[in-house]
Amino acid sequence: MGTGQPSEAADARKRVLDRYQERIAYYWKASRDNQRAYKTTRYLTVVLGAVVTLLSSLSSAYFVRGTWLETGFAVLTPLFAASLVIVGGFSQNFQWGAAWSDMVIAAERLETERNRIAAALPGQIDAVKETALLDEMVMDETKAFFRRLFGASSAEKPPSGGEGR
């Protein structure tokens, strides 16, 4: 009777591939969400900017003076301007365009590694090493995300004990 090593190697390879696939699916979904948010805020910025300009111009037209339109434009112009600032602020703070790009790059990188593992025979991969590589890639992307979101100072500190990589 055999030791079961080929089956164990195949099971380990499958677990590694499944883990890669799970992370890849996460990054593709996150990239789609970030892409949607990025495009939505860009469109809103253009539309709201145009509406504020239009309302501002119309509010100074002579034919609206003394009518209900004058009051309407006087109320709507600052509301749309405030909406424009809010959309711009969210876009600036969350940086959906950069996040979209980073998520696509992370997914592509993980797919490359997954394909390399999938092409190897079960006994040719070290599941522990491959899992550690996956964890390292995910951690690198996570650190880059928080560096972009909060700034570089907190993410650049060396590990405790002063050792570097």
QUIQUISUL-V832976 format. One record per residue. RES is the residue in one small letter. PSI is psi in whole degrees, 0 to 359 (NA if undefined). Layout:
RES_PSI, RES_PSI
This chain:
m_141, g_169, t_348, g_7, q_316, p_321, s_319, e_318, a_318, a_320, d_317, a_317, r_317, k_319, r_318, v_314, l_320, d_320, r_318, y_314, q_322, e_315, r_319, i_315, a_320, y_311, y_323, w_320, k_316, a_322, s_320, r_318, d_316, n_322, q_315, r_314, a_318, y_309, k_320, t_313, t_327, r_315, y_315, l_322, t_315, v_312, v_312, l_322, g_318, a_319, v_318, v_316, t_315, l_312, l_320, s_317, s_315, l_326, s_339, s_1, a_146, y_329, f_351, v_349, r_130, g_5, t_173, w_336, l_324, e_315, t_316, g_313, f_324, a_330, v_315, l_324, t_308, p_331, l_314, f_325, a_318, a_320, s_319, l_316, v_319, i_312, v_316, g_321, g_315, f_316, s_316, q_316, n_319, f_345, q_57, w_329, g_313, a_321, a_319, w_309, s_312, d_322, m_321, v_315, i_317, a_316, a_317, e_318, r_316, l_323, e_321, t_314, e_319, r_317, n_324, r_316, i_320, a_329, a_342, a_152, l_151, p_320, g_353, q_357, i_151, d_105, a_323, v_315, k_318, e_322, t_320, a_321, l_316, l_312, d_319, e_317, m_318, v_317, m_319, d_317, e_321, t_316, k_317, a_321, f_310, f_328, r_316, r_321, l_317, f_352, g_167, a_342, s_312, s_329, a_346, e_0, k_138, p_159, p_159, s_145, g_352, g_1, e_145, g_186, r_NA
